[in-house]
Amino acid sequence: MTVHFSLLLLRIFFCVVACGLAFFGLYLFFLSLLAAFGQKRLSQPGGEGYEPAKLAIVIPAHNESDVIERSLQSLTGLEYRKEAFQVFVIADNCTDETATLARENGATVFERNVPDLRGKGYAIAWFLERMTDLEEWEALVFIDADSIVSPNLLTAFSNRLRAGATALQARYSVVSKRRSPLEALMYLAFSLKCYLRPLARSRLGWSVGLHGNGMCLSTSLLKALPWEAFCLTEDVEYGLRLLEMGHRVEFAPEATVWSEMPSRPQRARGQHLRWESGRLQLARRLLPRLIALSIRRRDPAFLDAAIELAMPPLASLVVGQVALAVIAFFLPSLRALVWIPLIGLVGEAVHILVGLLLIKAPLALWLALFWGPLYAVWQTSIYAAAAVKGKTLGWISTPRQDSN
């Protein structure tokens, strides 16, 4: 009797875990099918009387002297009326030449020195409080200090603002010089999370969320909902606050911002650890509320946001379900349940395949999939560390350039 009861408990536990992970796989399958149909393009406003929106580009920077010049030089290539935009750099607790280099490259610099309140969210809130001419700008565009932008970035934002949008997110991608397997797989991960999934959500009219880099927020929105997001993933937090207040973030896939990622695992690990720690902190705090709002307001966009927030990284999902499938296959008492993790794996495989096709992946990226198992284990170790460690350090400039 005891043995039978123990086996029953084992089957129940296995089913709960396997079904939970498989649900995420099926949800990714659902989003992949939506994205595969493409996105309706916004008609471009123009003609007589059309004036481009007056936009302020804001670059929060913490010890970014190695990359800030490249980012500012990228902005000189914007195909936008020069008098319709201005560049601001927030030199936050910098101990290097970030502020000096930014001024030399034509930016208006705000220097902040508050060591006890470190973080991108604090820097943005501080800047908005001190920007006396905020009302002169129709919207603020936020980009990272290591980014380069597509020439049409401001034009795309302006067109969509003219069409009624108040919160926008450009496509966020990765720039790489060597395309090592790690860089290639990080590029794929970014494409799935920051391109495929937003495409699917925009097709349903759901909020696509904010990714921190390539955000555009109208001034009226920032005045109505001041920036009070200060966690490690402040962009996600603010995007969820917008959703709760009835504002949807619209996707602008025709414009792109590229950010440089560390090319070595030990350097990328710290960055990914902060991201996952921040997401887990938000999940613990906001998941119950998002689920309750989805029921109370009968709005699936809240449930979608809850699922995205609760979902582990794709690589960790794959590792978890492969492990469950192996366990089920070798344990006779669980063998009949092996189909549950396999269904989830099929959904994730379709998600990856659709993503590769949507971005027209080069051969090098397809070949990098052979390194996928190692990447998945590496990513899962980071996720596990984030879950165990909890809070991590605040805003730290990530080393991106390899030493010779």
Secondary structure, 3 states (H helix, E strand, C coil): CHHHHHHHHHHHHHHHHHHHHHHHHHHHHHHHHHHHCCCCCCCCCCCCCCCCCCEEEEEEECCCCCCHHHHHHHHCCCCCCHHHEEEEEEEECCCCCHHHHHHHCCCEEEEECCCCCCCHHHHHHHHHHHCCCHHHCCEEEECCCCEEECCCHHHHHHHHHHCCCCEEEEEEEEECCCCCHHHHHHHHHHHHHHHHHHHHHHHHCCCCCCCCCCEEEEHHHHHHCCCCCCCCCHHHHHHHHHHHCCCCCEEEEEEEEEEECCCCHHHHHHHHHHHHHHHHHHHHHHHHHHHHHHHHCCCHHHHHHHHHHHCCCHHHHHHHHHHHHHHHHHCCCCHHHCHHHHHHHHHHHHHHHHHHHHCCCCHHHHHHHHHHHHHHHHHHHHHHHHHHHCCCCCCCCCCCCCCC
